[in-house]
Structures are given as structure tokens and as C-alpha cells.
């Protein structure tokens, strides 16, 4: 797991030490580290940080060593790589407990690549093998999502293929979003999201209408079709009305805000042919 420590800079040293205690680092260990000469303080702090964090930030190391953030690591080491090379620490891939599967199900962890967009992907166990966290460390933070380990094969493939054709791909949105006027298509997307571990109540909806007077009718229609609550609907999207003979439909956008899941869906849709081969041979 990765611990975000960016906000710790505003805390007093005693409060930061209390947070380190919560990570399992005792005051006795902190005293031992801080009694060493400066370079050795950093090295030993880095060793301890690596035992509690898969990708520790430099400021976590400095807090363990008893320094203020951005005041020591880069004074003695040109980069984090040089620091860890000095320790001889080799990063091990994330490990998850094995899980039993029926032939009709897929272990979703087998579809997660070791890196995405050039950034290492980590996986942590959640709920004793039933779910798992996928995360990436970023400058100043992290992005993550928790998914079910086991997903029905057919549902997973259908959901990915549907997203390849109907889903949002832009990273700027940060949203997993599908828009359609066919209730069957949207019901399939909801089942896919539920298979991944998200209930329909977690989704947000937006109707596309041609006049504000249509809003109640459109939301009522989709509430009945998909079981959505009024609180899930956002401000409607107004579009130019069609001609007098245009078919009257209310397109609905279903969205869930999570950049990590969006990045995974982009990966799955871009490699759907390879994904099918894997599913065929498992």
C-alpha cells in the first residue's frame, strides 16, 4: 500500500510521529534512526519506509529520519533510485492470495498489467481475497480503485466490448461513462459495473433532452427502466431539437468518477483481441 503524506507538512513533528506510530513504526525505532549520522539516518529511514509502503515518498523517509520535508533526501542522493540502489532494495511485484474460481468466472487480477502509461501498477488484497485494490503512485498522491476479484467471464467481455464502442475514453473527464438511448445497452453496462463491484446506486445519471419541460418525463422514464433514484440525476443536457419528424428519444449518460478504473477500461478496450485469446485459453 502507498501512504499519502503530502498533507503531513502542515502538522507538528509530534503529530507526524504519532502518524508514523500508526503505521507500525515505534518511537524506539524512530529514536534509533535519528541517532545515526545524517546520511545513515536517510538510508535507515528509507529501509523502514520500504517495509510499510510499496513506493514511499521522499517526505515519508524524511519524517522517519526526523527531518522536515524536502530537506535531506535530495541533499545526500540525486534521486530516489540512487537511494534505493544504495540500499540494494529490489522492488518485488505485488502478491495476492489465490482464489478459487468456477469455469464460468475470471480472476480479474490476471488482466491487470504490471504498468500503465509508464507507471508501475500495484495490487493489494482487500477482504481476504474477495476484492483487491489496484493503484498507481503519482507526484503528490495516488490513484486507485477497489474491484471484485471474481467476475463472470461472459459479463466481463460483454462489458468491455460495450465500453469499447459506447464509453468515454478521454482521461480529462476522469469518468467511466456510457451514453445510449437503448435501455438494454445501459442495463448491460450496469450489470458490468456491478460485476466489478459497484452498485447501481453509485452511478450518476444525466438525461439529454430538447427542452426543460421534458426533464421530468425523461428522468421518470429512466428511473423506471433502470431503477435509478431522483438523487442520482444531475443537471440535464440540452441539445438542439430535431425536425418535426425526428424520433423522440431521451439519451442517458451513466457515469462513475474514477480515473484508475477509466485507465483500466482504456487498457482492456485497446487490447480486447488479446483479452479474448486469454479468456479462450484459460
N, C-alpha and C positions, 0 to 999 in steps of 0.2 A: 504494500500500500504506500501511497505517497501522501505526506503530511504537508499541507499548505501553511507556510509560516510568514507569509508576506505581511499580515496584519500584526504580527508579534512586535514589529519595530516600535509600535506606539506603547507597548507595555513596559512596566518596570522590570528590572532584572530578576527580582524575587518572583514576580508573576510568571515570567518566562521559565524560570527554574521549576515552578510548580507544574507548568505545562509539560516540561521535559520529564518530570516525575510521572505524569500521567501516561507517557509513552514507555514507561518502564525503566527509565534512567534515574537511578537513585542519587541523592545528594552526595553520598560517599564516593560514587563513581565520578561525579562531576568534580569533586574536590581533588581526586587523584589526577584527573586530566589537567586541571587548571594549575597544578603544582609543577608541571613539566615546563621545560624551556619553550619559548613561543612556537618554533617550527614543529616540535614534537607534540605540542598541545593540539595543533591543527591536524596532524596525522592521526593521533589517537582519537580525536573528536570525529574525524571522518570515518574511522573504523567503526565507531559506535553508531554513528548516524546510518551507516550502511546496514547495520543489523536491525534497525527499526523502520527503515524507509528504502524502498526499491530504487528510488532516484532522488536522494536528498539534495536540497538546495544548499548553496554555499552559506546562506544565512543560518540554516539549522546547524551546520557544522560550527559556525562561529558562536552561536548561542551555547552549544555544548562546551566549547572551549572557553567561554566566559568573555567573549568579545562582542562589541557592537556590530551590527550587520555592515557588510562591505568594508570591513576594516582590517582583515587579516588574511583570508584565503588567497586573494589575488596579490597580496604583498609578498607571499612566500612561494606561490605557484602561479604559473602563467595561465593555467586553465584547470578545470575540474578533471580533465583527462590526465594531465600530468600528476595531479594529486593522487588519483586512484592508481595510476601506474606505479607511483612511488610505494604504494601500499601492497601492490601485487594482487589487488582485488579484481576478480573476473566476475562480471555480472552473469548470473545464472538465469535461464529462462523461467518465467512464472510456471508454477506447477499447480495442478488442480487434482482433487481426488477423483478416482474413477467413478463412473456412474453406470448403472445397469440400464439397458435400453431394449425395447421391443423392436422387431424388424421394421415396424412402421414409423419409428422415430429416429431423429437425428440428434447427435450431441453437438449443440451449436458451437461449442468451444473449438471443434475441429475446423470450423470455417473462418476462424479469426487469424489473419496473417501476423507474422512477427513484427511488422512495421507497416505504417500507413503514412503517406505523404512524407516519407523520410524520418518519421518519428517512431521510436520503439513503442510497441503495444504491450501492455501488461494485463494480466488476468489474476484476479483474487477470488477465492472461494467465498460464497455467501450462502447461508442457510444449509450448511453441511452437504454441499454438493447439489442442492436443488436449483440454486441460482449462482450467478457469478458476475463480478464487476469487471468491465473492460475499461481501461483508462490509458491516457497519454499525458505525460508531463509537458507543460508549456511554460514559456517565460512568464513568471509571476503567478502560475497556477496550474490547473489541470482540467481536462475534460473527461467525463466518464459516463457510463450508463450501466445499469444492472439489468441483466436478462435471464430468462429461464435457461437452464442447461439443455433440457429435452424439448424438442419441437417436432410436431408431426411433419414427416418428410414432404408429403404432398402439399400441405398447407404452406410450408416454408417456401417451396419452389414456386407455388402459385402466387404467393405474396410478393416475392422478389420480381417475378416476371411482370406482375401487375404494376409494381413500382417503376420498373424499367420503362414502361410505356406511359404511365399516368402521374408519376411522382415528381416532386420538385428536386432538382439536382444542385441548385446554387447554394454554395456554402454561406453566402452572405445572409441568407434567410435564417440559418440556424434551425430550421424547422423540417421535420418529416411531414410532408404534406401531399395529399392526393385530392384532386378535384374531378368531379364527374356528376352527371345528371342521372346515371343509372343506379338505382338502389342496390341492385345485386353486386355491382362492382364495389360500392362503398361497404357493403356488408362483408365482402371478402376481405377488404383492407382491415376492417375492424377485427375480424377473426384472426388475421395475420398478426396484428398488433397484440391481441390478447394472447396468442400463442407465444409471442416474445416476452410477455409478462406485464402488459399494460391494459388496464381495464378500459372499457368504453368511456367511463366517467372521467378519465384523464385526458381525453381528446377535446380539442376546441373546434367549433364549427362556425362557418361563415357562409351565408347564402348569397348567391348572385341574383339580383333582381333588376327589373327595369324601371320600377317606381317604388317609392317608400310605402305606398299603400299596399304593396304586395308582401311586405315583410312578415306580417303575422301569418298570412296564408302559407308562405314558404317555410317558415320555421315550424309551423304546425304540421305540415306535410312531412318534413324530415324528422321531426320528433316522433311521429307515429311510425315511420318506416324504420328508423334506426334505434329508437329508444333513448333519444337524447333529452336532457333536461333543459329548461329555459336558460339556466345559468351558464350552460356550455356555449351558447351562441354569442359571437362577437358582433360588432357593428357590421351591417350588411354591405356588400359590394355592389354599387350601382353601375350598370352598363347601359349602353345605348340600346333603345328598343328596336326590335326588328321591324320588318314590314308588316302590313295588315294580315298577311297570310303566314307569317312566321310561326313555327311551332312554339307553344308556350311551355317552357321548362324552367326549372329552378336548379341551377348547378350548385353543388355544395362542396366547399373545401373543408376537409378534415385535417387537422394539424396537431403535432406534438412537438414542443420545443426541446430539442436535444441535439447538439452538434455532433457528439460522438456517435449517436445512432445514425444520423444523417451520413456521416463519413463511412460507416459500415455498410449502409444501404448503397451508397455510391460504389463501394468496392464490390459488393455482391452483384449489383446490376451490370457493372463493367466486365465482370468475369462470370457471367451467367452460364456460358457454354462450358467452362471448366467446372463450374459448380454442378452442372447436370452430370458430367462424367464422374465426379466424385460420388454423387448420390447413386448413380447406376452401379458402381463397383463396391460400395460399402455393404 
